[in-house]
Amino acid sequence: MSMYDKLVKGETKLSLIGLGYVGLPIALEFAKKISVIGFDIRPDRVELMKKGIDPSNELEHEAFEGTDIKFTSDPEDLREASFHIIAVPTPVTKHNLPDLTPVLKASETVGRILKKGDYVVYESTVYPGCTEEDCLPVLERYSGLKCPADFKIGFSPERINPGDRNHTLTKIVKVTSGCDAESAENIAKTYELIIQAGVHRASSIKVAEAAKIIENTQRDINIAFMNELSIIFNRMGINTYEVLEAAGTKWNFLKFYPGLVGGHCIGVDPYYLSYKAKAMGYHPQMIDSGRFTNDSMGAYAGKETVKKLIAAHKSPDKARVLVLGMTFKEDVTDIRNSKVIDVVNELRDFGVEVDVVDPGASHEEVKHEYGIDLKKAPEGKYDAIIVAVAHKEYRDLEEKYFLDLLNERGILVDLKGLYRNRMKWLTYWSL
């Protein structure tokens, strides 16, 4: 009997290791069809999920209803499953090198409970070759088994877009792969249980790994081009958004926009590809250049704000600036790799007093991650306001809102171009 048949007939279970932004939605979707073990190393998160609460605040309580899932932080419970999906973060170090610690630790956890006939599928974004060259040896070492004779592996990259209510898990084509023809087919059929948009069967694990990593690298490079244009056009006294609006009238013009590029995907994945390319003896100049440009935009926005303060005859070391938004993108609570911190740090380097407000970000997480005490609301008057994240709470703000918060000769810095052509009295600047 195939692995797929065993899952469908209830003769075994599927496990999901890592129940964050990626793992939990996958686990719950599968739990509508088959029996699932949801595993996370943090007992506090597990207890919330047992109560039908998503610790990441992405899913409503209804998402937990009608599901056959057991949440646990005990690795021994994973023995009940035979099909294991690993969906843990793959961050970079402070030197922007791949940090495989989470995925290798997860591989060790699974390896300790692995038995003959089991499947292990990775969803964590990695460079091509990582699954077979880095993760597989860990599975074999801790299990004492050999692949593909004793167990199978595969790779199916996550494509979840946090905060996106339209392109949800089931509506995005899933790329799948396996270590051989048998595993490739069983993995594809298993994902077809939940993916309405269909499954693309990649020819190999490396192809699937590469496909995922270039999705975000492509976006990173295109946004870097927009950011570079914004720097050039700013020196020319031209508004970048007006240029893009005009250029966008041509049918084949690609619509990308300047901005801060953070988060766990676009701001990270290109470093994985660059690392692997260099290991193969090739220096990827375009990828690295795009990363440099995008990683520099926070500091650039901070410097431009300081220039505007000085032009308004405001001393930076006596100025107060309000930053609206701390998450890495709009309408999410996720602060991982948020580039807003680069704006804040640049302002503080010039002696500026900075207050930060965000409607959804956790005050505790922001304090722990960045050392910033979020304000619940603006306090007093400011010399400049920076709208850093396009949260729905900010999109329709009128000029009066900013005027009431700003001192004389106040400045509005709009990093998302939300208020273009809407400000009549304020000094206005955008990327």
C-alpha positions as CSV (number, residue, x, y, z in Angstrom):
1,M,0.0,0.0,0.0
2,S,1.3,3.4,-1.0
3,M,2.0,6.2,1.6
4,Y,-0.8,8.2,0.1
5,D,-3.3,5.4,0.5
6,K,-2.2,4.8,4.1
7,L,-2.8,8.5,4.9
8,V,-6.2,8.6,3.2
9,K,-7.4,5.4,4.8
10,G,-6.3,6.5,8.3
11,E,-3.7,3.8,8.7
12,T,-1.1,6.4,9.6
13,K,-0.8,10.1,10.3
14,L,0.9,13.2,8.9
15,S,3.0,15.4,11.2
16,L,3.9,19.0,10.8
17,I,7.1,20.2,12.5
18,G,7.1,24.0,13.1
19,L,3.7,25.7,13.6
20,G,4.5,29.2,12.6
21,Y,3.2,31.4,9.8
22,V,3.8,28.6,7.3
23,G,3.4,25.4,9.3
24,L,0.1,26.0,11.1
25,P,-2.1,26.8,8.0
26,I,-0.7,23.7,6.3
27,A,-1.3,21.5,9.3
28,L,-4.9,22.7,9.7
29,E,-5.7,22.2,6.0
30,F,-4.4,18.7,6.1
31,A,-6.3,18.1,9.3
32,K,-9.6,18.6,7.4
33,K,-8.8,15.6,5.3
34,I,-6.5,13.3,7.3
35,S,-5.2,12.8,10.9
36,V,-2.4,15.2,11.8
37,I,0.2,15.7,14.6
38,G,1.1,19.3,15.0
39,F,4.5,19.8,16.7
40,D,6.2,22.9,17.9
41,I,9.1,23.3,20.3
42,R,7.4,26.1,22.3
43,P,4.9,24.7,24.8
44,D,3.3,28.2,25.2
45,R,2.4,28.3,21.5
46,V,1.1,24.7,21.6
47,E,-1.2,25.6,24.5
48,L,-2.7,28.5,22.6
49,M,-3.3,26.3,19.5
50,K,-5.0,23.7,21.7
51,K,-7.5,26.5,22.5
52,G,-8.0,27.3,18.8
53,I,-5.8,30.4,18.9
54,D,-3.2,31.2,16.3
55,P,-0.1,32.7,18.1
56,S,0.8,34.5,14.8
57,N,-2.6,36.1,14.6
58,E,-3.0,35.1,11.0
59,L,-5.9,32.6,11.4
60,E,-9.3,33.0,12.9
61,H,-10.7,30.5,15.4
62,E,-12.9,29.0,12.7
63,A,-9.8,27.7,10.9
64,F,-9.4,25.2,13.8
65,E,-12.9,23.8,13.6
66,G,-13.6,20.5,12.0
67,T,-10.0,19.4,12.1
68,D,-8.4,16.1,13.2
69,I,-5.2,17.4,14.8
70,K,-3.2,16.8,17.9
71,F,-1.0,19.7,19.0
72,T,2.1,18.7,21.0
73,S,5.6,19.8,22.0
74,D,6.6,16.2,22.8
75,P,8.8,14.7,20.0
76,E,7.8,11.2,21.0
77,D,4.3,11.9,19.7
78,L,5.8,12.2,16.2
79,R,6.2,8.4,16.2
80,E,2.4,8.2,15.5
81,A,3.1,9.7,12.0
82,S,4.8,8.3,8.9
83,F,4.6,11.4,6.7
84,H,6.6,14.3,8.2
85,I,6.6,17.9,6.9
86,I,9.3,20.2,8.2
87,A,8.3,23.9,8.0
88,V,10.8,25.8,10.3
89,P,12.4,29.2,9.6
90,T,15.7,29.4,7.6
91,P,17.1,32.8,8.7
92,V,20.5,34.4,8.0
93,T,23.3,35.2,10.5
94,K,24.3,38.8,11.3
95,H,26.8,38.4,8.5
96,N,24.0,37.5,6.1
97,L,25.1,33.9,5.8
98,P,22.5,31.0,5.8
99,D,21.7,29.9,9.3
100,L,20.6,26.2,9.0
101,T,20.3,25.7,12.7
102,P,16.5,25.5,12.9
103,V,16.1,23.1,9.9
104,L,19.0,20.9,11.1
105,K,17.6,20.7,14.6
106,A,14.2,19.8,13.2
107,S,15.9,17.1,11.1
108,E,17.6,15.7,14.2
109,T,14.2,15.6,16.0
110,V,12.6,13.8,13.1
111,G,15.6,11.5,12.7
112,R,15.3,10.3,16.2
113,I,11.8,9.0,15.7
114,L,12.1,8.0,12.0
115,K,11.1,4.4,11.0
116,K,11.3,2.3,7.9
117,G,8.8,3.4,5.2
118,D,8.5,7.0,6.5
119,Y,8.5,10.2,4.4
120,V,10.1,13.5,5.2
121,V,9.2,16.6,3.2
122,Y,10.9,19.9,3.7
123,E,9.0,23.2,3.1
124,S,11.7,25.5,4.6
125,T,13.3,27.7,1.9
126,V,16.9,26.6,1.3
127,Y,19.5,26.8,-1.4
128,P,19.6,24.1,-4.1
129,G,21.2,21.0,-2.7
130,C,20.5,21.7,0.9
131,T,17.9,19.0,1.4
132,E,20.0,16.2,0.1
133,E,23.5,17.5,1.1
134,D,22.8,19.0,4.5
135,C,19.5,17.7,5.9
136,L,19.5,14.1,4.7
137,P,22.8,13.2,6.4
138,V,21.3,14.3,9.7
139,L,18.2,12.2,9.2
140,E,20.4,9.2,8.4
141,R,22.7,9.7,11.3
142,Y,20.0,9.9,13.9
143,S,17.8,7.3,12.5
144,G,20.4,4.7,11.5
145,L,18.4,4.3,8.2
146,K,19.3,5.0,4.6
147,C,17.4,6.9,1.9
148,P,15.8,5.8,-0.4
149,A,16.0,2.2,0.7
150,D,14.5,2.7,4.2
151,F,12.7,6.1,3.9
152,K,12.0,8.8,1.4
153,I,12.6,12.5,1.3
154,G,11.1,15.3,-0.7
155,F,10.9,19.1,-1.0
156,S,7.8,21.3,-1.5
157,P,8.5,25.0,-1.0
158,E,6.1,27.1,1.0
159,R,4.4,29.9,-0.9
160,I,2.3,31.4,1.8
161,N,2.0,35.2,1.6
162,P,1.3,36.6,5.2
163,G,-1.5,39.1,5.3
164,D,-2.8,38.1,1.8
165,R,-6.5,37.1,2.0
166,N,-6.7,36.4,-1.7
167,H,-3.7,34.2,-2.5
168,T,-4.2,31.7,0.3
169,L,-2.6,28.3,0.8
170,T,-5.1,26.3,-1.2
171,K,-5.3,28.8,-4.1
172,I,-1.6,28.8,-4.9
173,V,-0.1,26.1,-7.2
174,K,2.2,23.8,-5.1
175,V,5.6,22.7,-6.4
176,T,6.4,19.2,-5.2
177,S,9.4,16.8,-5.6
178,G,10.7,13.6,-4.3
179,C,14.0,11.6,-4.2
180,D,12.6,9.0,-6.7
181,A,9.6,8.4,-8.9
182,E,7.6,6.7,-6.2
183,S,8.1,9.4,-3.5
184,A,7.5,12.2,-6.1
185,E,4.1,10.8,-6.9
186,N,3.1,10.0,-3.4
187,I,4.1,13.5,-2.2
188,A,2.3,15.2,-5.1
189,K,-0.9,13.2,-4.5
190,T,-0.8,14.0,-0.7
191,Y,-0.6,17.7,-1.4
192,E,-3.4,17.4,-4.0
193,L,-5.7,16.6,-1.0
194,I,-5.6,20.2,0.0
195,I,-4.3,22.3,-2.9
196,Q,-7.2,23.4,-5.1
197,A,-5.0,25.3,-7.5
198,G,-3.1,22.1,-8.4
199,V,0.4,20.7,-8.1
200,H,3.4,21.1,-10.3
201,R,5.6,18.0,-10.2
202,A,9.3,19.2,-10.3
203,S,11.8,16.9,-11.9
204,S,14.0,16.8,-8.9
205,I,14.4,18.1,-5.3
206,K,17.1,20.6,-6.5
207,V,14.8,22.0,-9.2
208,A,12.1,22.6,-6.6
209,E,14.6,24.2,-4.2
210,A,15.8,26.5,-7.0
211,A,12.3,27.4,-8.1
212,K,11.4,28.7,-4.7
213,I,14.5,30.7,-4.1
214,I,14.4,32.5,-7.4
215,E,10.8,33.6,-6.9
216,N,11.9,35.9,-4.1
217,T,15.2,36.8,-5.6
218,Q,13.5,38.0,-8.8
219,R,11.2,40.3,-6.7
220,D,14.2,41.5,-4.7
221,I,16.2,42.5,-7.8
222,N,13.2,44.3,-9.4
223,I,12.4,46.2,-6.2
224,A,16.1,47.1,-5.9
225,F,15.9,48.6,-9.4
226,M,12.9,50.7,-8.3
227,N,14.8,51.8,-5.2
228,E,17.8,52.8,-7.2
229,L,15.5,54.8,-9.5
230,S,14.0,56.5,-6.5
231,I,17.4,57.7,-5.4
232,I,18.2,59.0,-8.9
233,F,14.9,60.7,-9.4
234,N,15.0,62.3,-6.0
235,R,18.3,64.1,-7.0
236,M,16.5,65.2,-10.2
237,G,13.5,66.5,-8.3
238,I,11.2,64.0,-9.9
239,N,8.6,61.9,-8.0
240,T,9.2,58.2,-8.6
241,Y,5.6,57.2,-8.3
242,E,4.6,59.7,-11.0
243,V,7.3,58.2,-13.3
244,L,6.1,54.7,-12.6
245,E,2.5,55.7,-13.2
246,A,3.4,57.1,-16.7
247,A,5.7,54.2,-17.6
248,G,2.9,51.8,-16.4
249,T,0.6,52.8,-19.3
250,K,2.6,50.5,-21.5
251,W,1.1,47.0,-21.5
252,N,4.3,45.1,-20.8
253,F,5.8,47.3,-18.1
254,L,6.3,45.4,-14.8
255,K,4.7,47.1,-11.9
256,F,7.2,47.2,-9.0
257,Y,7.6,50.0,-6.5
258,P,10.3,51.3,-4.2
259,G,10.3,50.6,-0.5
260,L,11.8,48.8,2.4
261,V,12.4,45.2,1.7
262,G,12.4,43.0,4.9
263,G,10.6,40.0,6.1
264,H,11.6,36.4,6.2
265,C,11.5,35.7,2.5
266,I,12.4,38.5,0.0
267,G,15.0,40.0,2.4
268,V,16.6,36.6,3.2
269,D,16.3,34.1,0.3
270,P,18.7,35.9,-2.1
271,Y,21.4,35.5,0.5
272,Y,20.9,31.7,0.3
273,L,21.3,31.6,-3.4
274,S,24.3,34.0,-3.3
275,Y,26.0,31.8,-0.7
276,K,25.5,28.7,-2.8
277,A,26.7,30.4,-6.0
278,K,29.9,31.5,-4.3
279,A,30.4,28.0,-3.0
280,M,30.3,26.9,-6.6
281,G,32.9,29.5,-7.6
282,Y,30.7,32.1,-9.1
283,H,30.2,35.6,-7.7
284,P,26.5,36.7,-8.4
285,Q,26.9,40.4,-8.9
286,M,23.3,41.2,-9.8
287,I,21.9,39.4,-6.8
288,D,24.4,40.9,-4.3
289,S,23.9,44.4,-5.8
290,G,20.2,44.1,-5.4
291,R,20.6,43.0,-1.8
292,F,23.0,45.9,-1.1
293,T,20.6,48.5,-2.5
294,N,17.6,47.2,-0.7
295,D,19.4,46.7,2.6
296,S,20.6,50.4,2.4
297,M,17.1,51.9,1.9
298,G,16.2,52.2,5.6
299,A,19.4,54.3,6.3
300,Y,18.8,56.3,3.1
301,A,15.2,57.2,4.2
302,G,16.6,58.2,7.7
303,K,19.3,60.4,6.1
304,E,16.7,62.1,3.8
305,T,14.5,62.8,6.7
306,V,17.4,64.4,8.6
307,K,18.1,66.6,5.5
308,K,14.5,67.7,5.5
309,L,14.7,68.6,9.2
310,I,17.8,70.7,8.6
311,A,16.3,72.4,5.6
312,A,13.3,73.3,7.8
313,H,15.8,74.9,10.3
314,K,15.3,72.1,12.8
315,S,18.3,70.8,14.7
316,P,18.3,67.0,14.5
317,D,19.5,66.6,18.1
318,K,16.5,68.6,19.3
319,A,13.9,67.1,16.9
320,R,11.2,64.5,17.6
321,V,10.1,62.1,14.9
322,L,7.1,59.7,14.8
323,V,7.4,56.5,12.9
324,L,4.1,54.8,11.9
325,G,4.5,51.1,11.4
326,M,7.1,48.5,12.7
327,T,6.1,45.3,10.9
328,F,8.0,44.1,7.8
329,K,4.9,44.7,5.6
330,E,1.3,46.0,5.8
331,D,-1.5,44.4,7.7
332,V,0.6,41.7,9.4
333,T,1.9,41.4,13.0
334,D,5.2,39.9,11.9
335,I,8.3,42.0,12.8
336,R,10.9,39.5,11.6
337,N,13.7,41.3,9.6
338,S,11.7,44.5,9.5
339,K,13.8,47.2,7.9
340,V,11.9,50.0,9.7
341,I,14.6,49.5,12.4
342,D,17.2,50.8,10.0
343,V,15.2,54.0,9.6
344,V,15.0,54.3,13.4
345,N,18.6,53.6,14.0
346,E,19.8,56.1,11.4
347,L,17.6,58.8,12.9
348,R,19.0,58.0,16.4
349,D,22.5,58.2,15.1
350,F,21.9,61.9,14.3
351,G,20.5,62.5,17.8
352,V,16.8,62.5,16.8
353,E,14.3,61.4,19.4
354,V,12.1,58.7,17.8
355,D,8.7,57.3,18.8
356,V,7.4,54.2,17.1
357,V,3.7,53.2,16.9
358,D,2.2,50.1,15.3
359,P,-1.4,48.9,15.5
360,G,-0.7,45.2,15.4
361,A,2.9,44.5,16.4
362,S,3.6,42.9,19.8
363,H,5.2,45.3,22.2
364,E,7.0,42.5,23.9
365,E,8.4,41.1,20.7
366,V,9.5,44.5,19.4
367,K,11.3,45.2,22.7
368,H,13.0,41.7,22.7
369,E,14.0,41.9,19.0
370,Y,14.9,45.5,18.6
371,G,15.1,47.1,22.0
372,I,12.3,49.6,21.1
373,D,9.5,50.5,23.5
374,L,6.5,50.9,21.2
375,K,4.2,53.7,22.0
376,K,0.5,52.9,22.3
377,A,-0.3,56.2,20.5
378,P,1.5,59.4,19.4
379,E,2.6,61.5,22.4
380,G,2.8,65.3,21.9
381,K,4.0,67.2,18.9
382,Y,6.6,66.0,16.4
383,D,8.9,67.7,13.8
384,A,8.4,64.9,11.3
385,I,6.2,61.9,10.8
386,I,7.4,58.9,8.8
387,V,4.7,56.5,7.5
388,A,6.9,53.4,7.1
389,V,4.2,50.7,6.7
390,A,1.0,50.9,4.7
391,H,-1.3,49.4,7.4
392,K,-5.0,49.8,6.6
393,E,-5.2,52.1,9.7
394,Y,-3.0,54.6,7.9
395,R,-4.1,54.5,4.2
396,D,-6.9,57.0,4.5
397,L,-5.5,59.5,6.9
398,E,-6.2,63.1,6.0
399,E,-3.7,66.0,6.1
400,K,-5.4,67.4,9.2
401,Y,-4.4,64.3,11.2
402,F,-0.7,65.0,10.4
403,L,-1.1,68.8,10.9
404,D,-2.5,68.2,14.4
405,L,0.6,66.1,15.3
406,L,3.3,68.2,13.8
407,N,5.1,71.3,14.9
408,E,5.4,74.4,12.7
409,R,7.3,73.5,9.4
410,G,6.5,69.9,10.0
411,I,7.5,67.2,7.6
412,L,5.6,64.1,6.3
413,V,7.8,61.3,4.9
414,D,5.7,58.8,3.0
415,L,7.8,55.7,2.3
416,K,4.8,53.9,0.5
417,G,3.6,56.8,-1.6
418,L,0.2,56.7,0.1
419,Y,-0.5,60.4,0.2
420,R,0.9,61.6,-3.1
421,N,-1.0,64.6,-4.4
422,R,-3.1,64.7,-1.2
423,M,-1.0,67.1,0.9
424,K,-1.4,70.8,0.4
425,W,0.2,72.5,3.4
426,L,2.8,70.0,4.7
427,T,6.4,69.6,3.4
428,Y,6.0,66.2,1.8
429,W,8.6,63.6,0.6
430,S,8.3,60.1,-0.6
431,L,10.6,57.5,-2.1
